[in-house]
Amino acid sequence: MFRSRTPALAALSAAATTLAATALTATPATAQPAAGNDPIAGFTAQDSRWQRQYEKLFSAIPSAGKARALDAELSSEPAVTTTTGDRHRVERIVRQFRSYGLEPEVKTYYAYTSLPKKVSLQMTAPRRAALPVKEKRRPWQQHWDEVIPAHNGLSPSGNVRGQVVYANYGRPQDFEQLDKAGVSVKDKIVLVRYGQVFRGIKPREAAKRGAKGVLIYSDPADDGFTKGAVYPDGPWRAPDGIQRGSVAQIQLASGDPLTPGWSDDSPDARRLKPSEAPMLKGLVPTLPISYGAAEPLLRSLTGAEAPKDWQGGLPFTYRIGPGGTQAHLDVENTFQVRKLWDVTVKIPGSERPDQEVVLGGHHDAWVYGSDDNLSGTENVLQIGRALGTLLKQGWRPKRTVVLATWDGEEYGLFGSTEYAEQQAERLRNAVAYVNMDGAGGSQFGAAATPALDQSVIDAAKEVAWPGTGGTAYDAWKAQNGGKTPIDRIGGGSDFQAFFQRYGVPAMNLGSSSTGSSGNYHCSCDDFYWMSHFGDPTWEYHAAMSRLVGIATLRLADADVVAMRYSPYAAETAQYLTAFTDQQRKRLGKVVVDVSRDIDQAKAWQKAADALQARAEQALRKGDTAEFRQLNAKLMQDERDLLTQAGLPGRPWYRHQIYAPGMDTGYATQRLPGLNDALFLQNDPATAKAYEARLYASLRAATRTLTPEDDR
């Protein structure tokens, strides 16, 4: 049963419904839109007033009470992708959408995935001890038998014994430091801590050097007791907390590792052999463990004292080994093509139904997943609930809105990628993709293509932020020293296929608790944690629903989509200048000349400025014919930055300005074709070839924005 809304919110909802019945059934010829502030970017003055009216009606619907009720229901059992709990969660989501008057569709895909069959870890020297591979159950946690033990998704199975070596965060530079110190990890079990880079980089680097296996633990210096009280007394990771997660090489591709570049929407889809799949190559058996399990392994290590910046939060001096500690790791994982389920809702556009704005967040979780990512899923549902209310009153978006909750994100962005690959032709007309991955805390954050920066900022200015007396924008600035930092899209969430393969402009909007990392991928990421520490009032959930809903509505309803490429071009010129500086610093000379690319980026910026002026003039005149031409150009410009050749060594990725870092997995690599080829592969010829591709893309982007008569 859902809890009822508070009387104040119920009254507000009723008032909004009454107002909607009046405003939305009237026509512009017989009714006047509400007066508003200055015109919204991308809207005529008249349409801005109507849009503000719709946004006011929309914003009255999301509520803290509904957010709490949704989380209580959806987090009631674990929902690892492809499992029974996952299927039950899908059924609950479908029922919610239907209750809002929407028509959800369940899309089934068939992905290659893993589940743990046997997991065992023992310390065999200097003493024998079985180490825990699952958290202890708390009284409120239900369906405990469905909670999987420690598991790194898509890790190979293995039964290995050996000495233990500590390798800090397991980054390339950490292993290089071991090499310089004369410490070999060949035939060893490497113990590394979570953080700094994507977890899949850690076993990749260990495997390169001949390690037998990898143990990854969460150090209390990063997200445990050194930060504050631990679960269930506080938000930080308890000694038994295990951070599960996939080690599939998502810096090479995302989605089902056996169908890179095409959809697995059929059990008979063409598939690579697992031994052929780039995302699965170069790994060793890998297991996540708690810092409670890591402590005896670390405490018993001998050998050299670890460097100062390798020391963690446990109360002793960390040593590197080998010596003292030996372990036995026995992991048996089952690998199988299994069903997973996306849930999508399509609200057809009244004017341009072929153009789509997609809003998505994943619903699968390693355990209960209240924060990651039911907070995002619940916001998609609340937005659906609000849109369903407006639809009943006669409102329609100008462009089609697609609401989605993706499956299989945790294993490698499976559901969103397979959907995008299946819908590749339709995505040619996609206006934007809006992602929500974590949206239930006081700290607002965003990543976006530069073209959408202003859209993020404008939406944040429209929404009151709980407990501050100001807007989300005000709180965002206050939390960041007067700035509103917007990251560039890298890796690790469902925007990847849309943006980095198909060139759909994208934004990733979220909010987090100051202690959110303490529950990451742990059984402690549950309703108890969220209701006690993450967002006890659930008001941040509701505020994020309003903010993301407004951003989505504006993309769907704008007369001219508010994408600004002038700042994008200026940033690209800066990246190119930095690339030249890096060559001088690292190579002592310029090997790849990008001066013509810098000049072209400046020409692109000039064309973008002219297009912006043209758009503003068209909006003042209400020139609808001009709107269509402008929108076509704005939608095409991001796509001009793709290369059909793909990036060097990872052809699935096509975006030439942004990609996940090859040695980080999550962090953004700017100008990946140039940087990967020259600095990672030491291949000047390939770098020069990608300079030519980039130059062609920058020329295309400039040409797209330039009036036909001026070309």
N, C-alpha and C positions, 0 to 999 in steps of 0.2 A: 504494500500500500504506500502511495505517495503521501508525504506530509503536506498539509495545506499551507498555502502562502500566508504570510502575516497579514493582518487586516489592512495595514497601510498599503502593502503591495497589491492586495486583492482589490482595494478601492481604486488604486491607480490603474490596474488592468481593466477594471470595469469602465473607468472614465475613458481610457484609450479606445475601448471597443465602441463606446457610444460616439466618441469623436470620429472614429473610423467610419462608422455607419453613415455619418453625415458627409465627411470630406471625401471619402473614396468612392461613394456612389454618385457623387455629383460630377459633372463634366466641367472642363475649364471654361466652357461658354456660359455656364450658369452659376459657377462658384468662383470665389477668389482664393488663391493659395495663401497660406499663412505668411505673414511678414517674417523676414529673417534678417540675418546679418549680411555681410558682403556675399557676393556670389561664390558658390563653391567652385573650386577649380574644375574646369571641364564642363560646366553647366552654364546655360544662359541665365540671365537674372530671373526670368519667369520660372524656368525649370528648377532653379536653386530653391525658390520658395516652396515649390511643391515637394522637392526632395527633402527639405528640412522637416516638412510636415510628416512625410513618410518615416523619416528617421526618428521623429518624436514618438510616433505610434509604435514603431518597431521597438524602441528602447524601453517602453513601458512593460514589455512582456517578459524578458529574462529576469529570473528572480533567484535569490540566494536559497530560498526554500526548495525550489525545483532542483537546483544544482545539488543540494544535499541529498534529496530523495533519489535522484538519478545515480549518484555515487553509491549510496547504500544498496541499491538494487544491482547495479552493474558490477560492483566489486565484491559481490557476495561469494564468488568462487573463482579460483584461478582460471586463466584463459590463455595458456600457451597456444600459439597458432596451431591449427589442425586438430586440436584435442576436443573432447566432449565439452569441456568448460568454455572453450572458444565458440563452439557451435551454439551453446546456450546463450552466450553473450550476444551473438548475432541475432538470435531469435528475439531477445529483449529489445535490441535496437530497432528491429523491424516493427515490433509492436508499438514502440514509442513513436516512430515516424507515422505509422498509420493512425495513431490516436490524434495526430495533429492535422489529419486530413490529407496527408501526403501519400505518394505511391512509391514505396521503396522497391528496389530491385536487388536481389542477391545474385552477385556474379561469382561463379565458381571457377577457381583456377587449380592447377595440379602441379604443385611445386615439390622439388627435391629438398627434403629437410631431414633433421636428425632429432632423436630423442634418446635420453640416457637409459640404458638397460642395466648396466652395472657400473658403480662408481666406488672406488676404494682408494684411500690414501693412508699410508703408514710411514711413520718414522722408524727406520730400522737401525740407526746408530746416531748417537752413542747409546741410546736405549730404544727399546721397541715400544711403540704406542700407536694405537689406531687414532687417526685424526678425524674430526667430524666433517661431513660433507653435506649437511643440511642443518638449517636453523632449528632451534627449539620452538615448539608451538606455543603461542600465547592463547589464553582462554577464549578470546573473541574470534579467533581465526577459524573459519569453517572450511569444510572439504579439504582437510589437511592431507589426506591420502593422495589428492590430486596435485599437491605441490611437488614439483620435480626437484630432485637433489641438485647439487652443483653441476652446472653444465655450460660449456662454451659451445654454442651452436655451430655445427658443421666442422667441429674438431675431429680429426681422425681418431679412431680407437687405438689403444696400445696398452701393453703390459710391460712397464719398464722399471728398472732399478738403477740407482746410481748415486754418486755424490751430488750434493747440492751446491750450486753457486748462486750468489745474490748479484743481480744485475740492475739494481735501481728501478727505473721505469721501463727498461727494456727498449729504449730508443736506439736508433742506429749509433748515435754518439756515445751512449752508455756502453754498448758492446765494443766500440772502437777504443774506449778508455780501458776496458778489460784487456783488449789485445795489446795495448801499449804497456800495460802493467805485467804482461806475460801470463795472464790468467786465461786458460783455455776452457771453453764450455763443451768441447767435444766429448760425447758420451756421458754428459752430465745432465742432471735435471736442474733447469734454471728457475729460480724464484725471483719474480719481479712484482712490483707494485703497480696497481692501476693508476692511470692518470697520464697527462701530458700528450699522449698520442692514442689513436684508436687501438683497441686491444689486439686486433688482428696483426698489427705491425710487430708486436712483441714475439709471438711464435715464428713469424716469418724471419725475423732477424736471428733468432736462436737457431732455427733450422739451417740457415745459411752457414752456420759455424759448427754444425754437427751435433747439436744438443739432442738428447733423447726425448725430452719432454719439458713442459713449461707449467709452472704453477703461478697464478696471478692472484694476488691478495690486495685487499683495500687497507692501506696503512692508516692508523689512527691520526697521523699527522695531517692527512688529507681530508678525511671525512668522519673521524671517530671521536674518541673522548677528549682529545686535545682541543676540540672545537667547542665542547660544551656537553650538556647532559645527553646520554644516549637513550635510544628507544628501549623500553616504552616510557621512560621518564623525560625524554627530550627528543629532538629531531635527528640527532646524529647516530651514525651506525654503531650498533652494539658489537661486542666481541664475536658474536656468532653470525653476524650479518654477511651474507655472500652476494657478491655482485655477479650475477649471470650475464651472458652476452655472447653474441655471435663473433666468430673469428673469420668469417667469409671475407675475402679480399675486396671490399666494396670500393676501394680506391681504383680498382680495375674495371668494375662494372657493378650495377645493382640489379636486383631481381633474382629470379630462379637461376642458380649457377649453370644449369644445364640448357637454358634457353636464352642466352645473351643476345638481345636484339630482336627477338620475336616472342610472341606470347605463348604461354603454356595453358591456354584456355581449353584444351582437350586432353583427355588421358592418352591420346595417341599422337600428341604433338611431337614434332621432330626434337630430339634431345641429343646433346653431347653425351659421351661416356663420362662418368665422374673423373676418370683419369685425364680427360681432355679439357676439363673446365678450368679456365684461368683463375677463377675465384677460389678454387679449392686446392691449388697447387702450392708446394713449398711450405707445408705446415707440419707440425709434430703434435702428438697428443697433448692437449692443453686442458687445464682444469682451474676454475676459480675457487678460491678458498677464503675463509674469514681471517681476520687478523688474530683471532683466538687460535686458529689452527696453524697460522704462520709463525706464531711466537716461539714455540719450542724449536722449530727448524732454524729460525734466525738466532735464537739464544745460544744454540749449540755450535754454530759455525766457528771455525778457526780461520787462520789465514790473516791476510792484511786487514787493517782497519779500513772500513769504507770511507771514502771522502766525506767531508763535512756536508756537502749538499746531497749526499746519498743517505744520510742518517734520517730515520723516521721517528715516530712518536712513541714507540715501545721503550720501556725504561731500562735500556742497556745499550752498550755500544754495538752498532751493526758492523759485522765483518763480511768480507767477500767470500771466503772459502777459496778453493775446496778444502775440505778437512773438517772433521768432527761430525758433520751431519750427513746422513744418507737417508734415502727415501725410496719407497715402492709405490708407484702410481699405476693403477689398473683401471682403465676406462674402456667400457664397451658401449658404443653408441649404435643405435639402429638407424639405418639410412633407407629412406623410402620416398616415393612420390606420393604425396598425400593431398587431400582436398583442403583448400582454404577459401575464405569467403569475404569478398568486399560487399558493402551495402552502399548503394547509391540512390539518390533521389534527383530527378530532373524536373525543374520548373521552367517550362518553355518561355522564351522571350516573346514579347508582343510585337516587336519591330524587327529584331535581328535574331531569330531563333537559332541560326547557324553559328552565331558567335557565343562562346561559352565562358563563364567565369566559374572556375572549379574551386571549391572550399573543401579541404580534407584534413583528417587526422586519423591516426591508427587506433584500432580498438584492441589489438592483441597485447599481451603483457607477459613478462617472465613469471609473474605470480599473480597477485591481485591487481596491481597497477593503478591505484587511485590517482597517483600523480602522473605516471608515465604508462599510458597516456589517456586514461579515462578523463582527466581534466580537459584534454583537448576534444575527445569524443563527446563529452557532455556539453561542451560549448557548441559543437556542430549541431547537436540535438536541440539545444536551446535556441539557436539561430533558426533551425527548422521549425520549431514551435512558433516562433514569432512570425516567420514568413507564412506559415500555415494560417495564422490568424489574419494577416493582411490579405492573403488570397481569398479567404472567405468573404472579405469585404469588397472584393472586386479589383484589388491591386494586381498588377502584373509587372515583372521586370521588363525592361526593354530588350535585354539580352538574356539568354538562357543561363540560369544558375544551377550548377550541379553541386549537391552536397554529398560527401563521401566519408565513410569510415572504412579505412583500409585494414586488411589483415596481413600478417606475416612481416610487418615492418622490422620486428626485432631480429629476424634472421638475415636480413639483407634487403629491406625495402621491397618485399616480394609483391604484395597486393597492388601497391601504387604503380610499381614498374610494369607489372603484367597488364594492368589496365591501360597505362599509357602506350605500351607497345601494341596492344590490341586496338586502341583508339587513335593510332598515329595519324590517320587521314583527317579525323575530326579535329585533332589538336592543331591542325594548320590554321583553324579559325578560333582557337582558344585565345581569349583576351588576356587572361592571367590565371595563375594558380596561387591560392592562399593556403598556407599550411599552419596547422596548430599542433605542436608537440610539447606539451607541458604548459598549462594555462591556468594555474590556480595559486597564485601567490602575489606578494606585494611588489616584487621587483619586475617591472616591465622591460622587455627586450625585443629587439627586432633584427632580422637580416633581410636583405632585399637586393634585387637588381637596382643599380642607381636610378634607373628610370622611374622607379616607384617610391623613392625616398620621400618625396613630398606628400604622396598619398598616405603613407604611414603617419607622418607628422600631423597632417590635417585631421585624420581620424582620431588620433590621440588627443587632439584639442577639443573634441566634441563630447568626451565622456568623463563624468565625475569619477574621481579615484577615491575609494573608500578611506575614511579616516583622515583625509588631508585637507578637506575644504576646497580643493582645487581639482584640476583635471588630471587625466593620465599623463598628458604632456608635461604639466607642472611637476608632477612627482618624478617622472622620468628625468627631467633636467636636474631636479634636486638630488637625485640619487647618483648623478654622474657629473657633479661639479659644474653645473650650468650647461652641459652639453647633452645632445640627444644622439648618442652613438648608434649607427645602424651598420651592422656587420655585413660583409659580402658573403654570398651563399657559397658554402664549401660542400661538406659531406655530412652524412649521418641521419638524414630524415627524408620524408616522402616527397620533397620538392625535386629530388635529383633527376628523375627521368623527365619530368616536365620541363625543367629549366636547362639542364646540362646535356640532354640528348635531343630534345625537340624545340628548344629555344622559346618556350613559353615564359613570358615575364612572370616573376614569382616573388612572393614575400613570405616570410616565416615569422609569425607573431606569437609571443608567449609571455608568461609571467611566472615567476618562481618565488618560493620562500627562500629566505637567507640560509636556511639549513636543508635545502632540498637535496643536495648531493648525498646526504647521509642515508637516504632511503633508496638510492638508485639501484634498480634491478634486484631488489631484495624482497623477501617476504614481508618486510616491515613497510613496504609501500602499499598501505592498505587504508581502509576507511578510518581506522583508529588514528593513524598518523596524520591523515589529511584533516580530520575533524579536531585534532588536538594541537597540531603544530603548523601544518601547511596553510590552511585557510579556515580557521575555526568558525568564522561567521559565514563563510561561503560567498561573501560579497565580492571578492576578487574574481571568482568564477563568473558571476553575473556581469561584472564590469567588463571582463574580457569578451563575453558574448556580445555586449553592446558595441565595443570597440571594433572587433573583427567583423561583426555584422554590418556596421556602417561602412567599413572599408570595402566589404564585398558588394554592398548595395551601390556604392558610388561607381565601382568598376562596371557593374551591370547596367546602370542607368545613365551614365554620363553621355552628354551630347558628343563631346570629344574626350576620349579616354585620357585621363590626366597622367600621361607619361612624358617625362622630361629627359631628353637625351643630351642636352648641353652639358650638365654636370657629369654624365656618363663619359662623354668624349673627353672632357677635361681630366677625369680620373685616369682614363686609358693613356693619355699622353704622359701623365705622371708615372704610370707603371713602366712605360717604355723608357723614360728617362732613367728610372731606377734600375732597369735591366742593363742599360749601358754602363751605369755607375758600378753595378755588380761585376760586370766583365772586367773593368779596369782594376777593381779591388781583388778579384779572385784569380784572374788570368793575366793581369798586367798589361792587357791590351784589349781593344775592341775586335772581337772575332766576327760578330754578326752585327752589321750596320742596320739600325732601325730608324735612321734619320728620316727616311721617306715616310715611315709609319707615323712618326710624330707629326710630321707635316700634314699627313692625311687625317690624323685624329683632330688636329686643329681645324681642318676644313670641315670635318664632320660636325664639330662644335658650332662652327659658323652656320652651317645648314640647319642645325637643330635650333639655333637662336631664331633664324628666319622663319622656321616652321612654327615655333611657339608664337611669334608675333602674328603669323597668318591665322593660327588657331584662335587667338584672342580676338582678332578682328571678325572672324566668322561667328564667334559666340556673341559678340555685340550685335551683329546683324541678324542672327538666327538663321544662318544660311545652311539649311539641312543638306543640300547637295554637296556643299563643301565639307560638311561633317563626315560624310561617307568616305571621301577621298582622304581626309586627314587620318581617320581611324585606320584605314587600310595601311597607310604609311607607318603609323605608330606601331601597329601590330607586327609589321614586317621587319622593323629595324632590328629588334633583338635577334630575330632569326637569321639576319644577315651575318651575324657574328659566329655562326656555326661553320664547321668544315666537315663535309661529307667524308673526308678521309679519316676522321677521328683523330684523337691525340696520339702521339708517339708511344707505342707500347700498350695502349689501351684504347682501341678504336671505338669502343662503346660510347665513350665521352666525346662530344663534338664541340662544346663551347670553347672558344679560343681566348676568352678573357678570364673565366673562372672555372676551377675544378677542385676536387679534394686533393690535398697534398699527397704525393706518392709515399712519403715517409711519415705522414701524420694521419692520413685517413679522414679526419674531420676538418682540420684547419684549411682555410682557403688558399689555394695556389693561384696567384695572378699570372696571366700570360703563360699558361701551363705548357703549350707547345714549345715555346722558346726556352723556358726554364728547365723543363724536363729533359729536352734533347741536349742542351748545352752543358748543364750543371750536374745532372744525374747520370745521363748516358754518355757524356763526353763525346758527343757526335756533332761536330760543327756543320757537317753537310746536311744532316737532318734538321738542325736548327735553322739553317738558311732556307731550307724548303718550307719550313713552317713560317718563317718571316714572310715569304712570298704569299702563302695562304692567308696570313693575317692581313697583309697589305690589300689583297683582293677583297677581303671581308670589309675592311674599313672603307674602301672605295665604294663597295656595294651599299654600306650603311649610309654613306654620304649621298650617294645617288638616289637612294630611296626617299630621303627627306628633301631633296632638291626639286623645285618645280620643273616640270617637263620643258618649259621654254628656256630655262636657265642652264640646262645640262650641256 
